[in-house]
Amino acid sequence: MTALSLTACLKKGDDVPQCTPNSLTADRQSIDSFIAQNDIGYLTYMTEGYYQGIANPGSGSTAAADSIVEFKRTISTFNSAGVVAILTENLTNSNGLPIRFSDFQNSTSSPFYYLMTHAAKGGILRQIFPSSANALGYFGCQQQTVDGKVIPAYSQVLVDIELVTVKRSN
């Protein structure tokens, strides 16, 4: 995916402007500035190359092995021009069954597992992915349009995952 993105940025032709993707250092400076401006002290830079932290610990029930859970995910991008909300979705199990806490016990690196083990109902996990290295595909040196929303070039990706339901199974 990265190679495809770089190819798109380095098109040849006199009428197409060439561009260079941000370096991770430039992205981190942009993200650190955003964190400082918005007083987001709870984020930690992860060795995998993104930022993560609990934005809200929640105040409801905590998940247990037999809990049924539901999540809401909001994806936005930002750069020096501001934040653009792209998508808000309720996450469901693709097989139609309820999502259970136990579904994540073998994937301890999952952001959903992290959220359930560090927050209660209403809790929010925030992640920020650099434009130069995020897995969501919203990056690069060209402006993009996703679902009619313009994403400026060199935008960082902001993901909020909220634990909206925690209930005991029957």
Backbone bond lengths (Angstrom), bond angles and torsions (degrees), N, CA, C in turn:
res aa  C-N    CA-C-N  psi(-1)  N-CA   C-N-CA  omega(-1)  CA-C   N-CA-C  phi
1 M - - - 1.437 - - 1.520 109.86 -
2 T 1.343 116.98 -39.69 1.453 120.74 179.90 1.521 110.19 -63.16
3 A 1.337 116.90 -41.82 1.461 120.24 179.79 1.519 110.48 -61.63
4 L 1.322 117.42 -42.10 1.455 121.88 178.48 1.521 110.38 -61.46
5 S 1.313 116.17 -42.86 1.462 121.11 -179.82 1.522 110.66 -64.37
6 L 1.324 116.37 -43.60 1.458 119.95 179.88 1.521 110.44 -65.47
7 T 1.321 117.11 -38.60 1.452 120.67 177.47 1.521 110.47 -60.33
8 A 1.321 116.91 -42.63 1.461 121.04 179.33 1.523 111.16 -62.74
9 C 1.319 116.65 -35.40 1.461 120.19 -178.31 1.520 112.41 -77.43
10 L 1.309 118.17 -22.99 1.456 120.77 -174.33 1.529 111.76 -110.17
11 K 1.324 117.67 35.30 1.455 122.30 178.97 1.518 109.70 -59.10
12 K 1.320 115.08 145.26 1.454 119.72 177.51 1.519 109.00 -98.72
13 G 1.280 115.20 151.11 1.459 120.47 179.84 1.510 108.98 139.10
14 D 1.309 115.22 143.44 1.457 119.76 -176.53 1.517 113.10 -69.96
15 D 1.349 118.14 -28.37 1.448 120.67 -175.86 1.529 113.47 -91.04
16 V 1.329 118.12 -3.85 1.452 121.71 -178.57 1.527 109.21 -109.19
17 P 1.330 117.56 119.25 1.466 118.33 179.60 1.530 110.23 -67.36
18 Q 1.323 115.25 138.90 1.457 120.00 176.66 1.521 108.71 -89.55
19 C 1.315 115.10 151.82 1.450 118.93 179.16 1.517 109.58 -145.82
20 T 1.285 115.33 165.31 1.456 121.87 -179.50 1.516 108.28 -125.47
21 P 1.340 118.54 128.56 1.466 120.08 177.20 1.524 110.88 -59.45
22 N 1.314 116.08 152.97 1.465 120.78 176.17 1.516 110.57 -59.64
23 S 1.300 115.61 151.15 1.460 120.27 168.54 1.523 107.47 -81.20
24 L 1.311 116.74 160.67 1.463 120.09 176.85 1.525 110.04 -60.92
25 T 1.326 117.65 -34.98 1.467 121.07 178.16 1.520 111.14 -62.21
26 A 1.334 117.17 -44.19 1.472 120.48 178.52 1.522 110.80 -65.84
27 D 1.333 116.97 -41.64 1.460 120.22 177.50 1.521 110.96 -62.08
28 R 1.316 117.14 -43.86 1.469 119.98 -179.10 1.524 110.52 -63.15
29 Q 1.320 118.05 -36.33 1.468 120.32 176.86 1.525 110.30 -64.01
30 S 1.321 116.54 -42.35 1.462 121.30 178.27 1.527 110.83 -63.30
31 I 1.333 116.38 -45.55 1.464 120.99 -179.76 1.523 110.46 -66.30
32 D 1.325 117.74 -44.00 1.470 120.64 179.45 1.525 110.96 -61.44
33 S 1.332 117.15 -37.04 1.466 120.97 176.59 1.524 110.49 -64.89
34 F 1.343 117.36 -44.06 1.465 122.45 177.42 1.527 110.56 -60.23
35 I 1.324 116.38 -43.34 1.467 121.22 179.16 1.523 110.62 -61.87
36 A 1.334 116.76 -44.83 1.470 120.95 -179.33 1.529 110.89 -66.82
37 Q 1.322 118.16 -44.47 1.462 121.94 -178.59 1.525 112.31 -64.33
38 N 1.331 117.01 -30.78 1.458 121.46 -176.51 1.526 112.98 -104.90
39 D 1.327 116.30 9.90 1.472 122.59 177.65 1.532 111.63 50.02
40 I 1.341 115.42 53.70 1.459 121.94 -179.30 1.531 108.11 -105.57
41 G 1.316 116.76 74.74 1.454 121.24 -175.19 1.516 115.08 -80.09
42 Y 1.301 118.88 -6.74 1.460 121.57 -174.80 1.531 113.13 -86.45
43 L 1.316 118.83 -5.90 1.465 120.53 -177.88 1.522 111.54 -82.87
44 T 1.319 115.39 141.62 1.459 122.57 178.00 1.517 108.11 -121.29
45 Y 1.337 116.44 138.94 1.463 120.10 175.11 1.521 107.73 -78.24
46 M 1.332 115.95 122.10 1.459 122.28 -177.56 1.537 109.62 -90.07
47 T 1.318 116.65 150.22 1.462 120.43 -179.41 1.533 111.96 -62.63
48 E 1.322 117.71 -20.28 1.464 121.54 177.75 1.527 112.58 -75.04
49 G 1.324 118.44 -6.56 1.464 121.24 174.03 1.507 116.29 101.96
50 Y 1.316 119.45 20.62 1.461 122.37 176.85 1.526 108.57 -141.10
51 Y 1.331 116.01 171.51 1.458 122.22 179.11 1.528 108.79 -103.82
52 Q 1.329 116.90 147.29 1.462 120.35 179.61 1.524 109.46 -153.18
53 G 1.328 115.09 146.11 1.451 120.47 174.92 1.517 111.33 -175.70
54 I 1.309 115.49 164.73 1.460 121.49 178.49 1.526 108.06 -86.24
55 A 1.329 115.92 112.88 1.461 122.17 -179.63 1.523 111.42 -78.41
56 N 1.327 116.17 -29.56 1.457 121.90 -179.17 1.524 106.30 -149.73
57 P 1.336 118.44 123.21 1.465 119.88 -178.65 1.525 113.43 -75.32
58 G 1.328 118.06 -8.96 1.464 120.92 -177.59 1.516 111.12 75.21
59 S 1.309 115.84 172.00 1.468 119.77 -178.77 1.521 112.30 -141.33
60 G 1.315 116.74 6.02 1.457 120.14 -178.39 1.517 112.09 -96.12
61 S 1.312 115.43 -153.24 1.458 122.41 -179.40 1.525 110.37 -67.46
62 T 1.324 115.97 149.71 1.456 120.92 173.78 1.533 108.68 -96.52
63 A 1.310 116.03 152.59 1.460 121.06 -178.49 1.526 110.52 -76.38
64 A 1.309 114.91 141.96 1.464 122.65 175.64 1.526 107.63 -127.33
65 A 1.321 116.85 174.67 1.459 121.73 -175.12 1.528 113.49 -53.86
66 D 1.327 117.75 -32.82 1.466 119.85 -177.61 1.530 113.51 -99.26
67 S 1.331 117.85 12.20 1.466 121.33 -176.66 1.519 112.87 -76.24
68 I 1.328 114.86 144.95 1.453 123.15 167.96 1.524 105.53 -99.28
69 V 1.329 116.12 132.29 1.465 120.53 -174.53 1.528 110.38 -129.11
70 E 1.321 115.16 155.88 1.464 121.92 173.90 1.518 107.68 -137.40
71 F 1.332 115.23 148.15 1.457 121.41 -177.12 1.525 110.64 -127.43
72 K 1.325 115.01 154.60 1.460 121.94 169.94 1.524 106.01 -125.04
73 R 1.330 116.38 131.76 1.462 120.74 179.58 1.517 109.32 -117.59
74 T 1.325 115.60 133.72 1.457 122.04 176.06 1.526 107.51 -120.80
75 I 1.326 115.73 128.02 1.459 121.41 179.01 1.520 108.01 -115.03
76 S 1.325 115.13 128.71 1.466 122.46 177.91 1.523 107.97 -134.38
77 T 1.306 115.95 165.83 1.461 120.59 171.13 1.517 107.56 -125.74
78 F 1.316 115.44 159.41 1.461 119.13 175.28 1.517 110.30 -150.18
79 N 1.311 113.97 153.12 1.459 122.85 167.88 1.523 105.27 -148.42
80 S 1.307 117.23 -164.79 1.468 119.62 -176.41 1.525 112.40 -63.19
81 A 1.342 117.97 -18.17 1.466 121.43 -179.45 1.524 112.81 -82.89
82 G 1.327 118.20 -14.44 1.453 120.48 178.88 1.514 113.07 132.23
83 V 1.340 114.77 -173.60 1.461 122.83 -176.47 1.531 109.53 -101.20
84 V 1.333 116.74 137.15 1.463 122.88 176.16 1.525 107.49 -122.07
85 A 1.338 117.08 115.83 1.465 120.91 176.40 1.523 108.68 -76.85
86 I 1.329 116.50 129.61 1.459 120.88 -177.55 1.515 111.76 -103.38
87 L 1.332 117.09 -46.22 1.449 120.39 -168.22 1.520 110.48 -153.92
88 T 1.330 116.14 136.82 1.457 122.19 168.10 1.511 106.04 -127.56
89 E 1.339 115.58 127.97 1.457 119.14 -177.79 1.520 111.04 -142.84
90 N 1.315 115.15 145.49 1.455 121.01 170.61 1.513 106.12 -87.95
91 L 1.316 116.15 129.02 1.454 120.45 -177.59 1.518 109.91 -90.83
92 T 1.318 114.84 132.06 1.458 120.56 -179.82 1.520 109.15 -128.00
93 N 1.301 116.00 163.38 1.450 122.17 177.19 1.524 108.17 -76.48
94 S 1.311 117.96 130.67 1.468 121.46 -175.16 1.531 113.17 -64.59
95 N 1.331 117.73 -20.10 1.470 119.13 -179.65 1.533 112.67 -92.72
96 G 1.336 117.37 5.37 1.453 121.07 176.98 1.516 114.77 85.60
97 L 1.324 117.02 -10.04 1.461 120.59 177.70 1.524 109.91 -82.63
98 P 1.329 117.47 157.14 1.469 119.54 176.63 1.529 110.91 -62.37
99 I 1.322 115.66 150.28 1.458 120.50 174.34 1.524 107.59 -80.44
100 R 1.297 116.78 132.60 1.457 121.79 -179.30 1.528 109.79 -115.71
101 F 1.317 115.49 147.39 1.464 120.94 175.57 1.525 109.51 -51.81
102 S 1.322 117.14 -41.61 1.468 121.53 -177.12 1.532 112.33 -63.27
103 D 1.329 118.81 -19.58 1.463 121.60 176.65 1.528 111.89 -63.10
104 F 1.330 117.44 -20.60 1.461 122.02 -175.04 1.527 113.63 -106.76
105 Q 1.310 118.44 -2.29 1.457 120.17 -174.10 1.522 113.64 -65.49
106 N 1.320 118.35 -22.13 1.460 120.59 176.86 1.525 112.22 -94.57
107 S 1.316 116.85 2.09 1.468 120.69 179.13 1.527 108.88 -127.67
108 T 1.315 115.14 66.49 1.462 120.49 -175.10 1.525 113.09 -66.02
109 S 1.329 118.62 -13.77 1.462 120.32 176.77 1.535 111.99 -87.37
110 S 1.328 117.53 -3.87 1.453 122.14 179.81 1.533 110.52 -65.56
111 P 1.342 117.30 138.49 1.464 118.72 175.76 1.531 112.08 -62.71
112 F 1.326 117.53 -29.14 1.460 121.19 179.17 1.533 110.17 -68.26
113 Y 1.316 116.75 -41.88 1.464 121.46 177.16 1.534 109.29 -64.09
114 Y 1.328 116.37 -43.90 1.468 120.61 179.27 1.530 110.09 -58.66
115 L 1.324 116.32 -45.93 1.461 120.56 179.75 1.524 111.07 -61.16
116 M 1.328 117.05 -47.39 1.469 120.37 -177.69 1.527 113.00 -65.43
117 T 1.324 117.18 -27.80 1.466 119.66 -179.19 1.524 113.07 -93.73
118 H 1.340 117.41 -4.25 1.469 120.69 -179.66 1.523 113.85 -124.42
119 A 1.324 117.51 -0.40 1.470 120.42 -178.22 1.524 109.89 -150.23
120 A 1.312 114.55 165.73 1.471 122.38 177.95 1.531 108.99 -106.21
121 K 1.344 115.77 -179.08 1.458 120.88 176.80 1.528 109.31 -51.26
122 G 1.321 115.70 134.50 1.465 121.10 -176.58 1.519 112.44 91.78
123 G 1.323 117.00 -8.40 1.461 121.33 -179.84 1.522 112.03 -71.62
124 I 1.323 115.18 152.16 1.463 121.00 -178.31 1.524 109.83 -131.21
125 L 1.322 115.37 129.26 1.458 123.34 171.82 1.517 107.42 -99.08
126 R 1.328 116.81 130.23 1.465 120.86 177.41 1.520 108.57 -113.31
127 Q 1.331 114.76 136.41 1.454 121.82 175.22 1.527 108.21 -129.61
128 I 1.342 116.05 143.44 1.458 121.13 173.87 1.522 107.34 -126.31
129 F 1.339 115.19 125.15 1.454 122.13 179.97 1.528 109.30 -108.27
130 P 1.329 118.31 131.58 1.463 121.30 178.62 1.526 111.51 -64.62
131 S 1.322 116.66 147.81 1.469 120.66 179.25 1.520 111.15 -61.56
132 S 1.303 117.24 -28.79 1.462 120.77 -175.96 1.517 113.81 -81.62
133 A 1.334 117.70 -13.13 1.464 117.78 -172.29 1.518 113.68 -151.02
134 N 1.315 119.35 35.12 1.465 117.28 -179.49 1.511 110.89 -100.08
135 A 1.296 114.77 150.55 1.466 121.63 -174.90 1.525 113.02 -84.82
136 L 1.314 118.64 -2.94 1.458 120.60 -175.62 1.525 113.11 -86.17
137 G 1.313 117.07 -13.21 1.454 120.16 177.26 1.518 115.26 90.97
138 Y 1.328 119.19 -3.03 1.464 121.23 178.19 1.517 108.06 -95.23
139 F 1.297 116.61 84.52 1.448 119.23 177.97 1.514 109.00 -158.74
140 G 1.290 114.94 172.73 1.443 120.28 174.80 1.507 112.49 120.88
141 C 1.290 112.27 -178.70 1.455 119.52 -174.34 1.526 111.79 -98.66
142 Q 1.312 117.81 4.36 1.457 121.46 178.09 1.526 110.27 -111.88
143 Q 1.303 116.16 142.03 1.465 120.61 172.52 1.525 108.53 -62.36
144 Q 1.334 116.88 143.14 1.465 121.70 179.17 1.521 109.31 -127.22
145 T 1.327 116.51 159.73 1.450 121.83 173.15 1.524 107.76 -123.88
146 V 1.331 116.15 124.07 1.462 122.34 179.41 1.520 106.94 -124.51
147 D 1.328 116.91 120.84 1.461 122.37 -179.14 1.524 111.83 50.28
148 G 1.322 116.34 41.64 1.455 121.57 177.21 1.518 115.01 79.03
149 K 1.320 117.64 1.56 1.464 121.24 -179.67 1.521 109.39 -105.50
150 V 1.320 116.39 130.48 1.459 121.71 -177.46 1.524 109.49 -82.71
151 I 1.322 114.70 125.89 1.464 121.51 176.32 1.521 106.40 -106.15
152 P 1.334 117.34 113.63 1.460 119.36 -179.60 1.529 111.51 -62.54
153 A 1.322 115.43 154.73 1.459 120.72 175.81 1.529 109.89 -57.84
154 Y 1.304 116.04 151.10 1.470 124.18 177.12 1.527 112.99 60.99
155 S 1.312 117.53 30.83 1.465 120.79 178.58 1.526 110.95 -82.04
156 Q 1.315 115.02 141.37 1.460 122.06 173.56 1.532 106.76 -87.71
157 V 1.323 117.35 156.65 1.462 121.29 -177.88 1.521 109.88 -108.05
158 L 1.325 115.79 128.16 1.455 124.28 -178.53 1.531 107.85 -112.30
159 V 1.338 116.67 123.12 1.466 121.52 -179.53 1.525 108.56 -121.92
160 D 1.328 116.22 124.82 1.465 122.04 173.54 1.522 107.86 -112.99
161 I 1.326 116.74 127.54 1.458 122.29 176.68 1.520 107.02 -117.20
162 E 1.334 116.23 120.32 1.464 121.43 -178.63 1.525 110.01 -108.12
163 L 1.315 115.42 136.04 1.469 121.87 174.87 1.527 106.24 -87.57
164 V 1.342 117.01 98.11 1.467 120.89 -172.23 1.516 114.04 -90.27
165 T 1.327 118.06 -23.64 1.462 120.76 -179.31 1.523 109.79 -138.23
166 V 1.315 115.48 132.86 1.466 122.06 170.73 1.519 104.97 -137.96
167 K 1.329 116.42 114.85 1.469 119.03 177.08 1.522 109.27 -143.88
168 R 1.273 115.02 151.76 1.460 121.40 179.36 1.518 109.29 -73.85
169 S 1.337 116.40 139.60 1.468 118.99 177.94 1.524 109.59 -76.85
170 N 1.310 116.17 160.86 1.460 120.46 -178.46 1.513 111.87 -80.90
